[in-house]
Amino acid sequence: MKEELGRKFKEGKIQRESEENKENNACVFVQRRIRGIIARKHVERLREEEMFFLGMKARPKTAVERDNCPIKRMNATRRERKLIQ
């Protein structure tokens, strides 16, 4: 592969990239990747919102709802009764 590129450079078919052009290409590459990542995160957030709206997924519980969880109260009561027993 390198030999082929070297031959093409010598024959004048392709020119070497300037440092400025290399930097610009690197910047464009990084920007493209970052935009892709941001777009995927945005789409995932929209999907989550749609799932909540359609009722296909339960909303995350708030701190108050987690504290008032009946299952936690049941387990605490069971532990207290076991100690008494």
For each residue, the residues with C-beta under 8 A, 3 or more apart:
1: 4 5
2: 5 6
3: 6 7
4: 1 7 8
5: 1 2 8 9 14
6: 2 3 9 10
7: 3 4 10 11
8: 4 5 11 13 14
9: 5 6 12 13 14 15 16
10: 6 7
11: 7 8
12: 9 15
13: 8 9
14: 5 8 9
15: 9 12
16: 9
17: 21 22 25
18: 21 22
19: 22 23
20: 23 24
21: 17 18 24 25
22: 17 18 19 25 26
23: 19 20 26 27
24: 20 21 27 28
25: 17 21 22 28 29
26: 22 23 29 30
27: 23 24 30 31
28: 24 25 31 32
29: 25 26 32 33
30: 26 27 33 34
31: 27 28 34 35
32: 28 29 35 36
33: 29 30 36 37
34: 30 31 37 38
35: 31 32 38 39
36: 32 33 39 40
37: 33 34 40 41
38: 34 35 41 42
39: 35 36 42 43
40: 36 37 43 44
41: 37 38 44 45
42: 38 39 45 46
43: 39 40 46 47
44: 40 41 47 48
45: 41 42 48 49
46: 42 43 49 50
47: 43 44 50 51
48: 44 45 51 52 57
49: 45 46 52 53
50: 46 47 53 54
51: 47 48 54 56 57
52: 48 49 55 57 58 59
53: 49 50
54: 50 51
55: 52
56: 51
57: 48 51 52
58: 52
59: 52
60:
61: 65 66 69
62: 65 66
63: 66 67
64: 67 68
65: 61 62 68 69
66: 61 62 63 69
67: 63 64 72
68: 64 65 73
69: 61 65 66 72 73
70: 73 74
71: 74 75
72: 67 69 75 76
73: 68 69 70 76 77
74: 70 71 77 78
75: 71 72 78 79
76: 72 73 79 80
77: 73 74 80 81
78: 74 75 81 82
79: 75 76 82 83
80: 76 77 83 84
81: 77 78 84 85
82: 78 79 85
83: 79 80
84: 80 81
85: 81 82
